[in-house]
Amino acid sequence: MFMEANLDNIKWQKYLRISEEDYSGSCEVDAGAQGLHLELISLLPEGQFALDIGCGTGWSTQELSKKYISVTGISIQQAEIDFALANHLTDKTNFLLMDMHEITFLDKHFDTVYMREALEHSIAPFIALCEANRVLKIDGSFIVNVPPQDWVDWHCHYFVPTEKQLKSLLDKTNFEIIKSGITAGGHIYSLCKKVKDVEL
């Protein structure tokens, strides 16, 4: 299920200009972010294993565990993982320091992959989506969302796709869009299923 990872060599870490002040792991997500999580999670079917990419301080992972037997949250920020382990670790959740461009789980392990506002932090979104595809079972559920375009200039966002760009990326990584739209807060989302593996 799990491949050995060298956590001292996070592949893209040197490119991510994120300060400790941005992600201090010092507080929970605010009410607006909680509402967005709940709106997206409500679209997902129940299942066994789920992966929360960009889990932040772990609130979303704990919410996902109400639908899944086991949920793993991953983040590239050690402070976030430390906070999640201290506040949201249960018999159904786990948290790991991990890079979304190089997920150290075996192929087709998860029933669901959840990626809430993580893709815009990627310097290689195609690779990040390929990794999400790889660890997801065929016909598994994938949900991804990104903020609106007025967040495009935030200093640790590298690429905030438009709805058309997101659809193109999902098509190229073999996800079939089941439902897409705009959330109450103006965020683009797509609920997908994996139709086949990506051949690289």
LUMRO-351270 format. One record per residue: residue in one letter; x negated, y, z of N, C-alpha, C in turn. Coordinates in steps of 0.05 Angstrom, whole numbers, padded with zeros to 5 digits, always signed. Layout:
REM residues N
AXYZXYZXYZ...
//
This chain:
REM residues 200
M-00016-00024+00000+00000+00000+00000-00017+00025+00000F-00039+00025+00015-00055+00049+00019-00083+00044+00011M-00094+00063-00004-00122+00061-00013-00140+00078+00004E-00165+00070+00007-00183+00085+00023-00187+00113+00013A-00187+00133+00030-00190+00161+00022-00214+00173+00037N-00229+00189+00023-00250+00204+00036-00239+00232+00042L-00230+00236+00067-00217+00261+00074-00236+00285+00076D-00262+00279+00075-00281+00301+00074-00286+00312+00046N-00273+00299+00027-00278+00307-00001-00251+00310-00015I-00234+00327-00004-00208+00334-00017-00215+00346-00044K-00206+00334-00065-00216+00339-00092-00215+00369-00100W-00192+00382-00095-00189+00409-00105-00192+00430-00083Q-00200+00422-00059-00201+00440-00036-00216+00466-00041K-00239+00463-00054-00255+00487-00058-00242+00508-00076Y-00222+00500-00091-00209+00519-00109-00185+00533-00095L-00176+00521-00073-00151+00531-00060-00158+00554-00041R-00152+00578-00049-00159+00601-00032-00137+00607-00013I-00134+00590+00006-00113+00592+00026-00125+00597+00053S-00117+00617+00067-00129+00624+00093-00115+00609+00115E-00128+00607+00138-00115+00595+00161-00090+00611+00170E-00091+00637+00164-00068+00654+00171-00043+00646+00155D-00047+00638+00130-00024+00629+00113-00011+00604+00124Y-00027+00585+00132-00017+00559+00141-00029+00552+00167S-00021+00565+00188-00033+00561+00214-00021+00537+00229G+00002+00527+00219+00015+00505+00233+00025+00514+00260S+00030+00540+00264+00036+00550+00290+00066+00553+00295C+00082+00549+00274+00111+00553+00278+00127+00535+00259E+00152+00532+00265+00170+00516+00249+00179+00532+00224V+00191+00518+00205+00202+00532+00182+00226+00548+00191D+00230+00571+00177+00252+00588+00185+00279+00578+00176A+00300+00591+00184+00327+00582+00178+00332+00580+00148G+00322+00599+00133+00325+00598+00104+00313+00574+00091A+00288+00568+00100+00274+00545+00089+00288+00519+00098Q+00298+00518+00122+00312+00495+00132+00337+00490+00115G+00351+00512+00108+00375+00509+00091+00368+00498+00064L+00346+00508+00052+00337+00498+00026+00331+00468+00027H+00316+00460+00048+00310+00431+00052+00335+00415+00053L+00354+00423+00069+00379+00408+00073+00395+00407+00047E+00395+00428+00031+00409+00429+00006+00397+00408-00013L+00370+00407-00015+00357+00389-00033+00359+00360-00023I+00355+00355+00003+00356+00328+00014+00384+00316+00010S+00404+00333+00011+00432+00323+00008+00436+00310-00019L+00420+00317-00039+00423+00306-00066+00410+00279-00069L+00394+00270-00050+00380+00245-00052+00395+00221-00042P+00392+00198-00055+00404+00174-00044+00389+00163-00020E+00401+00146-00005+00387+00133+00017+00368+00112+00006G+00348+00104+00021+00329+00084+00012+00310+00075+00033Q+00289+00062+00025+00270+00051+00045+00246+00070+00049F+00231+00076+00028+00205+00090+00031+00206+00116+00016A+00199+00138+00029+00198+00164+00016+00172+00178+00022L+00163+00195+00003+00139+00211+00005+00147+00240+00004D+00137+00255+00023+00142+00284+00024+00116+00299+00017I+00114+00308-00008+00090+00321-00017+00091+00350-00010G+00070+00359+00005+00070+00387+00015+00089+00389+00038C+00086+00372+00058+00105+00369+00080+00104+00393+00099G+00084+00410+00097+00083+00433+00115+00080+00423+00144T+00095+00434+00162+00093+00426+00190+00110+00403+00198G+00123+00390+00178+00136+00364+00183+00166+00364+00187W+00178+00388+00187+00207+00389+00192+00222+00374+00170S+00214+00378+00145+00228+00364+00123+00224+00334+00124T+00201+00325+00133+00196+00296+00135+00214+00284+00155Q+00218+00297+00177+00236+00287+00198+00265+00286+00187E+00273+00307+00172+00300+00307+00161+00303+00284+00140L+00283+00279+00124+00284+00257+00105+00287+00230+00119S+00275+00228+00143+00276+00202+00158+00304+00195+00166K+00323+00213+00164+00351+00207+00170+00364+00190+00147K+00350+00190+00124+00360+00176+00100+00342+00152+00093Y+00318+00151+00104+00298+00131+00096+00287+00116+00120I+00279+00091+00115+00268+00075+00137+00240+00085+00145S+00225+00095+00125+00198+00105+00131+00192+00128+00112V+00182+00150+00123+00175+00174+00107+00146+00182+00114T+00130+00187+00094+00103+00197+00098+00102+00225+00087G+00093+00244+00104+00089+00271+00096+00059+00276+00091I+00052+00289+00069+00024+00296+00063+00021+00326+00059S-00002+00335+00067-00010+00363+00063-00040+00365+00061I-00049+00385+00047-00078+00390+00044-00089+00406+00068Q-00071+00416+00084-00078+00433+00107-00079+00418+00133Q-00103+00416+00145-00106+00401+00170-00088+00412+00192A-00086+00438+00194-00070+00451+00215-00041+00442+00213E-00031+00440+00189-00003+00430+00185+00000+00402+00194I-00018+00385+00187-00017+00356+00195-00019+00354+00225D-00036+00369+00237-00039+00368+00267-00013+00376+00280F+00000+00397+00270+00026+00406+00281+00047+00385+00277A+00048+00374+00253+00069+00353+00247+00065+00329+00265L+00041+00320+00269+00035+00297+00286+00044+00302+00315A+00040+00327+00324+00046+00334+00351+00076+00338+00355N+00091+00345+00334+00119+00353+00338+00140+00336+00323H+00131+00321+00303+00151+00307+00286+00144+00278+00281L+00124+00267+00295+00117+00239+00292+00137+00222+00307T+00149+00203+00292+00168+00184+00304+00161+00156+00293D+00178+00136+00300+00174+00110+00290+00181+00108+00260K+00193+00130+00249+00200+00130+00220+00184+00150+00204T+00167+00166+00217+00151+00186+00202+00121+00182+00207N+00106+00190+00187+00077+00190+00190+00067+00214+00173F+00043+00225+00181+00032+00248+00168+00003+00244+00162L-00005+00251+00137-00032+00246+00129-00044+00270+00114L-00069+00275+00119-00084+00295+00103-00089+00283+00076M-00078+00296+00055-00080+00284+00028-00075+00305+00007D-00088+00301-00016-00087+00319-00039-00066+00308-00058M-00047+00325-00066-00026+00316-00084-00036+00309-00112H-00061+00317-00118-00073+00310-00144-00086+00283-00143E-00089+00271-00119-00102+00246-00116-00089+00231-00092I-00065+00222-00096-00050+00209-00074-00060+00181-00070T-00068+00175-00046-00081+00149-00040-00062+00127-00032F-00040+00125-00046-00022+00102-00043-00022+00087-00069L-00016+00061-00067-00016+00044-00091+00008+00051-00109D+00006+00042-00133+00027+00047-00153+00054+00037-00144K+00075+00051-00151+00103+00043-00148+00109+00035-00119H+00100+00050-00100+00105+00044-00071+00130+00056-00061F+00138+00080-00071+00159+00095-00058+00185+00094-00074D+00208+00094-00060+00234+00096-00072+00241+00124-00080T+00230+00143-00065+00236+00172-00069+00211+00188-00065V+00207+00208-00081+00186+00228-00077+00199+00255-00076Y+00193+00270-00055+00205+00297-00050+00182+00318-00052M+00186+00338-00069+00165+00358-00073+00179+00385-00072R+00182+00395-00048+00195+00421-00044+00173+00443-00042E+00173+00461-00062+00155+00484-00063+00126+00476-00057A+00117+00456-00073+00089+00448-00072+00076+00452-00099L+00091+00449-00121+00079+00449-00147+00066+00476-00154E+00078+00498-00144+00066+00524-00150+00039+00529-00136H+00032+00511-00117+00006+00513-00104-00015+00496-00118S-00006+00482-00139-00024+00464-00154-00040+00479-00175I-00066+00473-00177-00081+00484-00199-00080+00466-00223A-00068+00443-00220-00065+00423-00242-00038+00410-00240P-00016+00424-00246+00011+00413-00242+00017+00388-00257F+00005+00385-00281+00010+00360-00296-00002+00336-00281I-00026+00340-00270-00038+00318-00254-00022+00312-00229A-00012+00333-00216+00004+00329-00192+00030+00313-00198L+00043+00320-00221+00067+00305-00228+00061+00277-00238C+00038+00273-00250+00029+00246-00258+00025+00228-00233E+00014+00240-00212+00010+00225-00187+00037+00219-00174A+00056+00238-00175+00083+00232-00164+00096+00209-00179N+00092+00209-00206+00103+00188-00222+00090+00161-00215R+00064+00161-00212+00049+00136-00207+00058+00122-00182V+00062+00137-00160+00069+00124-00135+00099+00118-00132L+00115+00127-00151+00144+00123-00150+00152+00098-00166K+00171+00083-00155+00182+00059-00168+00197+00068-00193I+00199+00050-00213+00216+00054-00236+00244+00058-00227D+00258+00078-00238+00285+00086-00230+00286+00099-00202G+00263+00104-00190+00262+00118-00165+00270+00147-00168S+00278+00160-00146+00287+00188-00146+00264+00207-00141F+00263+00228-00155+00243+00249-00152+00258+00276-00152I+00253+00292-00132+00264+00319-00132+00242+00339-00128V+00243+00360-00145+00222+00381-00145+00235+00408-00146N+00225+00427-00131+00235+00454-00135+00212+00474-00133V+00216+00497-00144+00196+00518-00144+00211+00544-00138P+00197+00564-00128+00209+00590-00122+00215+00606-00147P+00231+00627-00145+00237+00644-00168+00213+00659-00178Q+00215+00671-00201+00192+00684-00214+00181+00708-00199D+00196+00720-00181+00185+00743-00166+00165+00734-00145W+00160+00707-00143+00139+00697-00125+00114+00690-00141V+00114+00696-00167+00092+00687-00184+00065+00700-00176D+00065+00723-00164+00041+00737-00157+00031+00732-00129W+00045+00715-00114+00035+00709-00087+00008+00696-00088H-00011+00704-00071-00039+00698-00075-00047+00669-00076C-00032+00651-00064-00039+00623-00065-00020+00607-00082H-00005+00620-00100+00010+00607-00121-00007+00609-00147Y-00010+00586-00160-00026+00585-00184-00009+00584-00209F+00015+00573-00207+00032+00570-00231+00061+00567-00221V+00077+00587-00225+00105+00585-00218+00121+00581-00244P+00129+00556-00250+00141+00551-00276+00170+00563-00278T+00177+00570-00302+00205+00577-00308+00221+00550-00309E+00247+00552-00311+00263+00528-00314+00255+00512-00338K+00250+00526-00360+00243+00512-00385+00215+00499-00383Q+00197+00513-00370+00170+00501-00366+00171+00477-00348L+00187+00478-00327+00189+00456-00309+00201+00432-00323K+00221+00436-00339+00233+00414-00355+00213+00402-00373S+00197+00418-00387+00176+00408-00405+00156+00390-00390L+00147+00399-00367+00128+00384-00351+00141+00357-00342L+00166+00358-00334+00179+00333-00325+00183+00314-00348D+00189+00324-00372+00191+00307-00395+00165+00294-00402K+00143+00309-00400+00116+00299-00407+00107+00278-00386T+00118+00279-00363+00109+00259-00342+00131+00238-00337N+00148+00234-00357+00167+00212-00357+00187+00212-00335F+00197+00236-00328+00219+00238-00310+00244+00247-00326E+00266+00233-00321+00292+00241-00333+00307+00258-00314I+00315+00281-00322+00329+00300-00305+00358+00291-00303I+00367+00286-00278+00395+00278-00273+00412+00302-00267K+00400+00321-00252+00415+00345-00245+00394+00367-00241S+00400+00391-00250+00383+00413-00245+00399+00438-00240G+00387+00458-00229+00402+00482-00223+00386+00502-00207I+00401+00521-00196+00389+00542-00179+00402+00540-00151T+00386+00540-00131+00396+00538-00104+00408+00565-00095A+00421+00565-00072+00433+00589-00061+00413+00612-00058G+00388+00605-00054+00367+00625-00051+00352+00632-00076G+00362+00622-00099+00350+00629-00125+00327+00611-00133H+00323+00588-00120+00301+00570-00127+00310+00550-00148I+00292+00545-00167+00297+00525-00188+00292+00497-00177Y+00310+00478-00183+00306+00450-00174+00314+00431-00197S+00302+00408-00196+00309+00386-00214+00309+00360-00198L+00331+00345-00200+00333+00318-00189+00329+00299-00212C+00310+00281-00209+00302+00264-00232+00301+00235-00224K+00299+00218-00244+00291+00190-00239+00267+00184-00257K+00250+00166-00247+00227+00158-00263+00236+00137-00283V+00230+00142-00309+00239+00123-00330+00216+00104-00338K+00191+00113-00336+00169+00095-00341+00143+00108-00331D+00122+00092-00331+00096+00102-00322+00085+00122-00342V+00067+00139-00332+00052+00157-00350+00027+00142-00359E+00022+00141-00384-00002+00128-00395-00023+00150-00400L-00045+00148-00385-00066+00168-00388-00091+00155-00401
//
